[in-house]
Amino acid sequence: VQAASSEVSDHLSSKLLSKTHTRSAVDLPSRRPHRSLNRKLIRACESLLIFITFSVRSQDIRNTVGNIPMEWYKDYPHIGYDLEGKKIFKPIRNKDELDEFLDKMENPDYWRTVQDKMTGADIRLSDEQVDLVHRLQQGKFGDVNFNEYEPAIDFFSNEVMIHPVTNRPQDKRSFIPSLIEKEKVGKLVHAIKMGWIKPHRPKETTPQYYDLWAKEDPNSILGRHKMHIPAPKMKLPGHEESYNPPPEYLMSEEERLAWEQQDPEYRKLSFLPQKLACLRAVPAYSRFIHERFERCLDLYLCPRQRKMRVNVNPEDLIPKLPKPKDLQPFPTTQSLVYRGHSSLVRSISISPSGQWLVSGSDDCTVRFWEVSTARCLKTVEVGGAVKGVAWNPNLSICLVAVSYDDTVVLLNPGLGDRLVCTATDQLISSYEEPEEVKDQPVQWAVAEGEGHEQGHRLILKHPKAVRQVTWHGKGDYLACVIPDNGSSLQVVIHQVSKRRTQNPFRKNKGLVQCVSFHPIRPYFFVATQRYVRVYNLIKQELTKKLMANCKWISSMAIHPGGDNVICGSYDCRLAWFDLDLSTKPYKVLRQHKKALRSVAYHRHYPLFVSGSDDGNVIVCHGMVYNDLLQNPLIVPVKVLKGHTITHDLGVLDVTFHPTQPWVFSSGADGTVRLFT
């Protein structure tokens, strides 16, 4: 541009000078140079015009901020600066989504309009630019005229040329021996003569054998392997392999027969010890080659693994639990024994006042005891072995549910406050039958005659044998378990005030073992062989399904707070569930050696108890904290013994006193014991 402008200025000055002088004949030959100068002037003016036009067009929109993220100007009204340093303000965009949609529908050039991030303005792409975008999207070259398939020019062909490519003469070092290489070769020859370097020998083709279990000396082939594990040594022969063993090692005839009947895998000795007169009389061992072959197979096939031993102090593995002395009170000694039953006592229950105890036995009797004196106040005979008894937890009602065979009897024992007993009889006698009698799976009948004198009030006949009875906390509902895997009628709930029976489940998933009502909320717990299902009685739906991780659940108890459940099983396990934590057991206790028969929580003290067929009653401290972030504290505190095992059965039922830290247990020895 500078060159063009200088030419323009020179040409204009020469024009002015030519006007001042008169034209002469001498000047005529100089017209041809002026003609070439005119052409240069035209070219310079064209280049100046192009530059000026470009600068005028682009100076108002050129953004001089450079290659920076434009998000930096997001919170500012301008988007950059032009060449003169003035702010480039963002275009006013007050379009909402509706205006954008209308513009998209009505503007035919909407699809080819893009926004310039540097200036914020909308730019309409030309046809050439759109074509360039399409070519780039298809993976083609940007230039239309570029031919990507041009014929290749073979510069270095296979045809031998007459003249060389370069006419450079050869180096002198290409045909004169190198002195440096001569010196290197001389050093190598001297090293081979002195024995410092040994030339490569031909590889030996003969196979080489290695001792797999060689000693770990540094010279052996296995000395380099740090993880080598030597083979285990064989057991040294003992006295039983002697030709003249001591008499206690010789087998009797019975032991010999038992040894021959055993499988070879389970025999302690693989041979029979023999007593011979002398060493010459020892016969050849028939299994010698077989045992050698087995030993070789063990060494060859059996893998060995190096285990890293971690030195841990055994005391660190024991959980740090509080001492039992700090967790008192809990039952420690046997205080009373309630004797009178002639057969095993399957079930016991205590009155809500804690003054009376009821027990049911296989001798077809139900006995009522006074807790403080162990005196039997009343004996009621029923028509079969009693499977379960349950005292109504409501203090204003004096009723005891007794199950035997397919019958459930509601008894009024007549113990305690006479006003309560009279009110209970009036409540039962004041029932009026409805006009429309609906079919029920259970037959309700009022006791009369001799049964009424003994205390029978209502008799409920079920289709099959009843295993368990349990009351709701308010004392009006009674749940019964009828274990029958093929029937849908396994659980029935009776309402005593209206004498109604309902089957809450259309079909039962598995054999029902026991059921229980939630102490606070309208939940119903059903325990099958491996699962505990929690149902919401109001919503009539399954709330939770607890996996006990045991083979067969035998009993279940619910914490008075309602958020924890314990389950006893026949495979000697006690599982504690935290309902807020998980559907799997929070802790599994394996304290008993035989099957657990019964578990129970105390209403007020942080205690729970389990009874087992090993004759023991184990009392545990189970503290549940109000802080949900703190896990329950479970500590076994006492093992209570006293029951004798009869017919492989020990403790059959356990229950706590409602107010005192006392526990009652009934056993197969026909006794009920009180531990205080």
Buried (B, 14 or more C-beta within 10 A) or exposed (E): EEEBEEBBEEBEEEEEEEEEEEEEEEEEEEEEEEEEBEEBBEEBBEBBEEEEEEEEEEEEEBBEEEEEEBEEBEEEEEBBBBEEEEEBEBEEEEEEEEEEEEEEEEEEEEEBEEEEEBBBEEEEBEEEEEEBBEBEEEEEEEEEEEEEEEEEEEEEEEEEEEEEEEEEEEEEEEEEEEEEEEEEEEEEEEEEEEEEEEEEEEEEEEEEEEEEEBEEEEEBEBEEEEEBEEEEEEEEEEEBBBBEBEEEBBBEEEEEEEBEEEEEEEEEEEEEBBEEEEEEEEEEEEEEEEEEEEEEEEEEEEEEEEEEEEEEEEEEEEEEBEEBEEBEEBBBEBEBEBEBBEBBBBBBBBBBBBEBBBBBBBBBBBBBBBBEEBEBBBEBEBEEBBBBBBBBBBEEBBBBBBBBBBBBBBBBBBBBEEEBBEBBBEBBEEEEEEEEEEEBEBEBEBBEEEBEEBBBBBBBEBBEBBBBBBBBEEBBBBBBBBBBEEEEBBBBBBEBEEBBBEBBBEEBEBEBBBBBBBBEBEBBBBBBBBBBBBBBBEEEEEEBEBBBBBEBBBBBBBBBEBBBBBBBBBBBBBBBBBBEBEBEBBBBBEBBEBBBBBBBBBBEBBBBBBBBBBBBBBBBBBBBEEEEEEEBBBBBBBEBEBBEBBEEBBBBBBBBBBEBBBBBBBBBBBBBBBBB
